[in-house]
């Protein structure tokens, strides 16, 4: 079962996040094989973290809750809240399979919360700029509640346009970058 997990930073927690970075990375390393995507959301300065996104394949909802709430930053109080939902990988790939690679262009997390439960939209055509895309689902995986996308786009408005208009009560667009251990070499 795939799950979308978004830890949103508590205001003023940046120093704590940086202090826990290695512990966070070690924790996430344990789930490396189960990850579809991961990475921080960032303030407009492109450097200050505002949250942490993980799309992960786990055996059941209990394992997903343990993943989200045992995370070191959560345990230390770095996050103000956690969005945890079932998710379905509409692209059938991980972020590491994205043809655009880790660098080049701006990256965004786009979250759309549905106006009412339903079946959700079709996957957009023109997938070249989609890094990850899928529905946010009810706990039993049957009801559409929204959509989460990671997308490469020149600006927020272009990123936002990946979600069909009129289906969402609220749409959030966050700066995002590929996560994991820094690539050296």
QUIJO-V681997 format. One record per residue. N is the residue number from 1. RES is the residue in one small letter. OMEGA is omega in degrees with one decimal (* if undefined). Layout:
BEGIN
N	RES	OMEGA
N	RES	OMEGA
END
This chain:
BEGIN
1	x	179.0
2	x	-179.2
3	x	173.0
4	x	-178.5
5	x	178.2
6	x	173.6
7	x	178.0
8	x	-177.5
9	x	170.3
10	x	177.5
11	x	178.4
12	x	-175.3
13	x	-175.1
14	x	-179.7
15	x	177.8
16	x	177.7
17	x	-179.6
18	x	178.9
19	x	-178.0
20	x	-172.5
21	x	-178.2
22	x	177.6
23	x	176.6
24	x	-179.5
25	x	177.3
26	x	177.8
27	x	-178.5
28	x	176.8
29	x	179.2
30	x	-176.8
31	x	-173.8
32	x	-177.3
33	x	-178.0
34	x	-174.9
35	x	169.6
36	x	179.2
37	x	177.0
38	x	175.6
39	x	-178.9
40	x	163.9
41	x	-170.5
42	x	173.9
43	x	-178.6
44	x	177.6
45	x	177.9
46	x	-177.0
47	x	-175.8
48	x	-179.6
49	x	176.4
50	x	-179.1
51	x	-176.3
52	x	-177.2
53	x	173.2
54	x	171.3
55	x	-167.5
56	x	179.2
57	x	-177.0
58	x	-173.2
59	x	-173.6
60	x	-179.6
61	x	178.9
62	x	177.4
63	x	177.9
64	x	177.5
65	x	177.5
66	x	177.5
67	x	-175.5
68	x	-170.3
69	x	172.6
70	x	-179.7
71	x	-174.2
72	x	178.7
73	x	176.7
74	x	-179.4
75	x	-177.9
76	x	178.1
77	x	-179.2
78	x	-174.1
79	x	177.9
80	x	177.8
81	x	-179.0
82	x	170.9
83	x	-179.7
84	x	-177.6
85	x	167.4
86	x	-175.4
87	x	176.8
88	x	-177.5
89	x	-177.3
90	x	-178.9
91	x	178.4
92	x	-180.0
93	x	174.6
94	x	178.8
95	x	-179.6
96	x	176.9
97	x	-179.4
98	x	-174.5
99	x	179.5
100	x	177.4
101	x	-176.6
102	x	-172.6
103	x	177.9
104	x	-180.0
105	x	177.8
106	x	-179.6
107	x	-177.9
108	x	163.9
109	x	176.8
110	x	179.1
111	x	175.1
112	x	178.1
113	x	-173.4
114	x	177.4
115	x	176.3
116	x	179.3
117	x	-179.2
118	x	-178.3
119	x	176.3
120	x	-176.8
121	x	170.8
122	x	174.8
123	x	-177.9
124	x	171.5
125	x	-178.9
126	x	-172.7
127	x	-172.4
128	x	-177.3
129	x	177.1
130	x	177.8
131	x	174.9
132	x	-178.2
133	x	175.6
134	x	-179.7
135	x	166.6
136	x	-170.0
137	x	173.7
138	x	-177.7
139	x	179.9
140	x	175.8
141	x	-174.3
142	x	-174.3
143	x	177.4
144	x	178.3
145	x	-178.2
146	x	-177.3
147	x	173.5
148	x	179.5
149	x	167.0
150	x	-170.2
151	x	169.7
152	x	-177.3
153	x	-179.7
154	x	-177.6
155	x	-178.2
156	x	-177.4
157	x	178.0
158	x	177.4
159	x	-178.8
160	x	-175.7
161	x	177.5
162	x	178.0
163	x	-179.1
164	x	179.3
165	x	174.1
166	x	-177.8
167	x	-168.7
168	x	175.2
169	x	-178.8
170	x	175.0
171	x	176.5
172	x	174.9
173	x	-177.2
174	x	168.4
175	x	-177.4
176	x	172.1
177	x	176.8
178	x	179.7
179	x	-176.6
180	x	179.7
181	x	177.6
182	x	178.0
183	x	177.8
184	x	174.6
185	x	*
END
